[in-house]
C-alpha cells in the first residue's frame, strides 16, 4: 500500500470513523462525499495509483466495492479546483483516458476559490455537466462509458414555462418550468473527440 499522504489520511478515516457518534447510512454517505471534496479542494497530491490501491484496501476490509469511493461529481470538482493529480488518479482507477479539448463551459461545483470561477469557456478535461458545441448543437455530458472508451452527451429542448389554470377564476398561475427534454443524444468515442479537436485546433 502506498504511504502517500492521501492514503494515510483516508485509511485513518476509514478505520476510525463513527467511534463517538451514531452510524447511519445516510450520514456515512454524506460524510464520505464531504471528505473527498475537502481533500480535493485543499490540493492534496494524489499519486496516479492512489485511488486504485485505496479501493483494493477498502475491498479487503469490507468485502465490497465501497460506494464511498469518489465518483464523477468529485472528478468534476477536481477539474473545477485544478487538482489534476486527483483527475489522473481517478482516470487510473476507471482505466479512462481523458477527453481534453477547448471551448468547454464548465458546470458550477463548489469552486469558491476555483480556477474556473468565471465559468468562462476554456480548455480542459470533460466532466459530467460540461457543455460544448457538437454537430450544430450545444450538448452536455451526462455519463462516461469507460468500457467503450466513450461518453454520452445530450442536447436539450428549450424549457418552457408551465402554468396551471384556477378552476374558480380561470386565471393562469405559473408553477415552474417543464423538466428537461432530450432533443438529441450523442455517443462520442475518444477517437472521434480527438479528431474533432485536431480540426478545431486549426481554426
Secondary structure as the mmCIF struct_conf table of DSSP 4:
data_model
#
loop_
_struct_conf.conf_type_id
_struct_conf.id
_struct_conf.beg_label_comp_id
_struct_conf.beg_label_asym_id
_struct_conf.beg_label_seq_id
_struct_conf.end_label_comp_id
_struct_conf.end_label_asym_id
_struct_conf.end_label_seq_id
HELX_RH_AL_P HELX_RH_AL_P1 UNK A 5 UNK A 16
TURN_TY1_P TURN_TY1_P1 UNK A 17 UNK A 18
BEND BEND1 UNK A 19 UNK A 21
HELX_RH_AL_P HELX_RH_AL_P2 UNK A 25 UNK A 41
TURN_TY1_P TURN_TY1_P2 UNK A 42 UNK A 43
TURN_TY1_P TURN_TY1_P3 UNK A 48 UNK A 49
HELX_RH_AL_P HELX_RH_AL_P3 UNK A 50 UNK A 62
BEND BEND2 UNK A 63 UNK A 64
TURN_TY1_P TURN_TY1_P4 UNK A 67 UNK A 68
BEND BEND3 UNK A 69 UNK A 69
HELX_RH_AL_P HELX_RH_AL_P4 UNK A 72 UNK A 81
TURN_TY1_P TURN_TY1_P5 UNK A 82 UNK A 82
HELX_RH_AL_P HELX_RH_AL_P5 UNK A 84 UNK A 94
TURN_TY1_P TURN_TY1_P6 UNK A 95 UNK A 95
STRN STRN1 UNK A 100 UNK A 104
STRN STRN2 UNK A 105 UNK A 105
HELX_LH_PP_P HELX_LH_PP_P1 UNK A 106 UNK A 108
BEND BEND4 UNK A 110 UNK A 110
TURN_TY1_P TURN_TY1_P7 UNK A 112 UNK A 113
TURN_TY1_P TURN_TY1_P8 UNK A 115 UNK A 118
STRN STRN3 UNK A 122 UNK A 125
TURN_TY1_P TURN_TY1_P9 UNK A 128 UNK A 129
STRN STRN4 UNK A 131 UNK A 134
TURN_TY1_P TURN_TY1_P10 UNK A 135 UNK A 136
STRN STRN5 UNK A 137 UNK A 145
HELX_RH_3T_P HELX_RH_3T_P1 UNK A 146 UNK A 148
TURN_TY1_P TURN_TY1_P11 UNK A 149 UNK A 149
STRN STRN6 UNK A 150 UNK A 156
HELX_LH_PP_P HELX_LH_PP_P2 UNK A 157 UNK A 159
STRN STRN7 UNK A 161 UNK A 165
TURN_TY1_P TURN_TY1_P12 UNK A 167 UNK A 169
STRN STRN8 UNK A 172 UNK A 177
HELX_LH_PP_P HELX_LH_PP_P3 UNK A 178 UNK A 180
STRN STRN9 UNK A 182 UNK A 189
HELX_RH_AL_P HELX_RH_AL_P6 UNK A 190 UNK A 201
TURN_TY1_P TURN_TY1_P13 UNK A 202 UNK A 202
#
